[in-house]
């Protein structure tokens, strides 16, 4: 049972085995995420060669069957296999297991440990889609449907901006986490706040959120003080 996660790859070391079309796509994806990418292959695509000339990726020309898998697994955080047989996959995964290194089998979606999904998003909202090997065509179609729906929902972006501001405001104000959880619900269900969000009046929504928080905290403190005095 795979767990969907977003993982920071800045500075992580990624080995890509295979310099063809699939290997190129994987190398570019992890490079864009800030990873230190090395591609191992007997030959490389023109795009990989260009990227290497600009210092984007390291290219190591080798016969993949002669690679030292144990050394590879000990030096990299993730190994991406874009070529090879089932036996080759198993040999790499056995070595990776010894060193707790994760493996993305671009050539075997059912057996892979790490899935690289189709992504989309807008202005701080991100989503990822996979059918876990059943059909990349369908996964892309679902991604496109989600993306289209998100593009038509400006209100969600306004809502996100207002709630993000509220979260930071309460953290800076030193409001305890258990109280923050309660105030998220109170603010996000306030009719006036929601009206501002629907109309794209984000600054006014933020200001109202501050007022709701301050009123609630002040009222709670007064109630506690009154209890003590009583």
SULHU-V303570 format. One record per pair of residues at least 4 apart in sequence whose C-alpha atoms are under 7 Angstrom apart, sorted by the first residue. I is the first residue (numbers start at 1). J is the second residue. D is the distance in whole Angstrom. If there is no record, write none. Layout:
I:J:D, I:J:D
//
This chain:
9:33:6, 9:34:6, 9:35:5, 10:33:6, 10:34:4, 10:35:5, 11:34:6, 11:35:5, 11:36:6, 12:35:5, 12:36:6, 12:77:6, 13:35:6, 13:36:5, 13:37:6, 13:76:5, 13:77:5, 13:78:7, 14:35:7, 14:36:6, 14:37:5, 14:38:6, 14:76:6, 14:77:6, 14:78:5, 14:79:6, 15:37:6, 15:38:5, 15:39:6, 15:76:6, 15:78:6, 15:79:5, 15:80:6, 16:23:6, 16:27:7, 16:38:6, 16:39:5, 16:40:6, 16:79:6, 16:80:5, 16:81:6, 17:23:7, 17:39:6, 17:40:5, 17:41:6, 17:80:6, 17:81:5, 17:82:6, 17:83:7, 18:23:5, 18:39:7, 18:40:6, 18:41:5, 18:81:7, 18:82:5, 18:83:5, 19:23:5, 19:24:6, 19:39:7, 19:40:7, 19:41:5, 19:43:6, 19:44:4, 19:45:6, 20:24:6, 20:44:6, 20:45:6, 21:25:6, 22:26:6, 22:82:6, 23:27:6, 23:82:5, 24:28:6, 24:48:6, 25:29:6, 26:30:6, 27:31:6, 27:37:6, 28:32:6, 29:33:7, 30:34:7, 30:35:6, 31:35:5, 31:36:7, 31:37:6, 37:57:5, 37:58:6, 38:57:6, 38:58:5, 38:59:6, 39:58:6, 39:59:5, 39:60:6, 40:59:6, 40:60:5, 40:61:6, 40:62:6, 41:60:7, 41:61:5, 41:62:5, 41:63:6, 41:64:6, 42:61:5, 42:62:5, 42:63:5, 43:61:7, 44:48:6, 44:49:7, 45:49:6, 46:50:6, 47:51:6, 48:52:6, 49:53:6, 50:54:7, 51:55:6, 51:56:5, 51:57:6, 52:56:5, 52:57:5, 52:58:6, 52:59:7, 63:67:7, 68:72:6, 69:73:6, 69:92:6, 69:95:6, 70:74:6, 70:95:5, 71:75:6, 72:76:6, 73:95:6, 73:96:5, 73:99:6, 73:101:6, 74:99:6, 77:101:6, 77:102:7, 78:101:6, 78:102:5, 78:103:6, 79:102:6, 79:103:5, 79:104:6, 80:103:6, 80:104:5, 80:105:6, 80:106:7, 81:104:6, 81:105:5, 81:106:6, 81:107:7, 82:105:7, 82:106:5, 82:107:6, 83:107:6, 84:88:6, 84:89:7, 85:89:6, 86:90:6, 87:91:6, 88:92:6, 89:93:6, 90:94:6, 91:95:6, 92:96:6, 93:97:6, 93:103:7, 94:98:7, 96:100:6, 96:101:5, 96:102:7, 97:101:6, 102:113:7, 102:114:7, 103:112:7, 103:113:6, 103:114:6, 104:112:5, 104:113:6, 104:114:5, 104:115:6, 105:109:6, 105:112:5, 108:112:6, 109:132:6, 109:133:5, 110:132:6, 110:133:6, 117:128:6, 117:129:5, 117:130:5, 118:128:6, 118:129:5, 118:130:6, 118:139:7, 118:140:6, 118:143:7, 119:127:6, 119:128:4, 119:129:6, 119:143:7, 120:126:6, 120:127:5, 120:128:6, 120:143:7, 120:147:6, 121:125:5, 121:126:4, 121:127:6, 121:147:6, 122:126:7, 123:157:7, 129:139:6, 129:143:6, 130:139:5, 131:135:6, 131:139:6, 135:139:6, 136:140:6, 137:141:6, 138:142:6, 139:143:6, 140:144:6, 141:145:6, 142:146:6, 143:147:6, 144:148:6, 145:149:6, 146:150:6, 147:151:6, 148:152:7, 149:153:7, 154:158:6, 155:159:6, 155:197:6, 155:198:5, 155:200:7, 156:160:6, 157:161:6, 158:162:6, 158:197:6, 158:200:6, 158:202:6, 159:163:6, 159:197:6, 160:164:6, 161:165:6, 162:166:6, 162:202:6, 162:205:6, 162:206:5, 163:167:6, 164:168:6, 165:169:6, 165:206:7, 166:170:6, 166:206:7, 166:209:7, 167:171:6, 168:172:6, 169:173:6, 170:174:6, 170:175:5, 170:180:7, 171:175:6, 175:179:7, 175:180:6, 176:180:6, 177:181:6, 178:182:7, 179:183:6, 180:184:6, 181:185:7, 182:186:6, 183:187:6, 183:213:7, 184:188:6, 185:189:6, 186:190:6, 187:193:7, 187:209:6, 187:212:7, 188:194:7, 190:194:6, 191:195:6, 192:196:6, 193:197:6, 193:205:5, 193:208:7, 194:198:6, 195:199:6, 196:200:6, 196:201:5, 196:202:7, 196:204:7, 196:205:5, 197:201:6, 197:202:6, 197:205:6, 201:205:6, 202:206:6, 203:207:6, 204:208:6, 205:209:6, 206:210:6, 207:211:6, 208:212:6, 209:213:6, 210:214:6, 211:215:6, 212:216:6, 213:217:6, 214:218:6, 215:219:6, 216:220:6, 217:221:6, 218:222:6, 219:223:6, 220:224:6, 221:225:6, 222:226:6, 223:227:6, 224:228:6, 225:229:6, 226:230:6
//
